[in-house]
Amino acid sequence: MRIVFMSDIHGVPSALEAALAKADELGYDKIALLGDLLYHGPRNGVPDFYDPVKVAQLLNARKDQIIAVRGNCDAEVDQVMCQFPMMSDYALLEADGVQFFLTHGHLWNEGNPPPIGMGNVLVHGHTHVPVLKTTEAGLTVFNPGSTSLPKGGSSRSIGYFDGRELRHIAL
């Protein structure tokens, strides 16, 4: 199973369109959305080309391929706009023998890992910085970075699992 991971879209349709075009180019079975989909959040300011309605429309067009979790900037009103479930704090996704724990990162993260055990993958966004590493406890931590508002000198990015390996894809 091929999975595209996106996080921290924050209502920027042009960035989402670039991410979706890359996803189409790579091919995928599922899109895992790691929260902060529509609202820009109070710490980020209003990004250029902010249009949460268009972001919801772009995502709704792919609702059958989406698995999503709630970010710290997502609210119940966002669920009204999205035609796929997005209000859970986490979701589990198994692909090719790998168990992915999907979350936004403000509750579960490397500093507060979920009880999922060695050999599994904690996938989260929230920091807007791409990460791929294995902890001393044997937990793989993967952050695809931000689709629209990168931080820490990183570029806009998504994550990709091709059935064998995880990697970051710059946009």
N, C-alpha and C positions, 0 to 999 in steps of 0.2 A: 504494500500500500504506500502510495506517495502522498505526503502531507506538506502543505504550505502553512507556515506559522506567521501570523501577523499580529502586531500589537501596537497600541497607542496611535491609532489613526487620527483621533481627535478632530473629526469633522472636516478633514481636508480631502475633497474628492480628487483633486489632481494627483496627489500622492497615492491614493487608493487605486486610481486608474493605472498608474505606472506599476504598482504592485500586482494588480490583477493581470495586466499584460504579461508581466514576467512569469506569473503563475501559469498562465495559458501556454506560454512558450515552454516551460519546464514540464508541464503535464502534472496532474494531481488527481487524487481520489477524494481528499478532504481538505478543507480550509479550516484551520484551528485559529479562532480569533481570541486573543488573550486580554481583551478588555480595553476600556477607554476608546470606544468606537466613535461616538458622536460629539461629545462635549469637549471643549478645549481645556477646561480646568482652570481654576483661579490662579495657579502659579505660572501658567504658560502664556497668558495673554491671548489675544485673538489672532490666530495665524492668518496669513494671506489666503484668499480664496476659501474662506470658511463657509461651508454649506452642509450642515448635518443632514438636511433633507435629501440632498443628492447622494451623500454617503449611504444613507439607509436604502435608497432606491438601488444603488449599485450592489449592495450586499444582498438585498432581498431577491434580486435576480438570480442569485446563486444559493438560495436558502437550503436547497436539498443537499448541498455539499458541505454546509457549515456546521461546525460544533463550536460553541462560544461560551465564554465565562465573563463574569462581571468584573469590571475594573473599579478603582476608587472614584472615578469621575462619572461612572454610569449610574443612572437613576431609573426608577420605575417608569417614568415617562419615555425613556429611551426604548423600553420594551414595547411600548405602544407603537413605536415607529418601525421596529424590527419584526419581521415575520418568522423568526427563528428564536428558540430559547436562548437567553443571554444573561440571566440573573443569578445563576449559580456561582458560588465562590470557587468551585473547582469542577473539573470533569475528568474522567478516565478514558483513555483511548489506547487500545492495543493494536499494534501493527507489526506484522512479521516477527512476532515473538518479543517485541519490546513494549513495555508498559509505560505510557506517558501520563504523567499527572499534570494536567493543564490548569493554570491559575494565573491571576494577574501579577501577583508578586507583593502586594501590600499586606497580605495576611501570611501566605506561605512563601518562603524564599530560602536561600542558602543558610541564612542566619536562624531561620525558624522552619526547618524542613518538615514536610508531612511524613507520617509514618508509612513509607512505601517500600523501604528496604533497598539493599544493594542491587545494582544491575538495572535499576529503573531510572527513568529520566524525569526530572522536575523541569517543566517548561513554564517560564513566566516572562512577563514584560516588566512594566512599571518604571524601570530605571532609564529606559530609552537608550541603553548601552548594550551592544551585542556581547554575549558571553557563551563560551562552550568550554566546560572543564569538568573534571571528575574530582570530587572531594576525597579526603582521606578515608571517609566512611564508605566510599565506593558508589556514591550517588552522582550521576551525571546531571549537571545543571546547564540548561540551555535557555538563553534569552535571545530572541531574534532581533532585538533592537527595536527602534521605532520606525513605522512606515512613513511618518510625516514630520516628526519633531525630534531628530536625533540629538543626543547630548554627549558630552565627554569627548568631543572631537571625532565622533563616529559619523558615518554617512547614513542616509535613509537605507533601511534594509528589511528583509524578511528572512525567515528561516525555511529550510527545506530538508525533508527526510525522503530519500529515494528508495527506501526499503532496506538499505544497508547502513548508510551513514547520514549524520546530521551535518549541515553546513549553513553558513550565512551567505546570502545573496545581496550584494549592494544594488541599489536602484539608481 
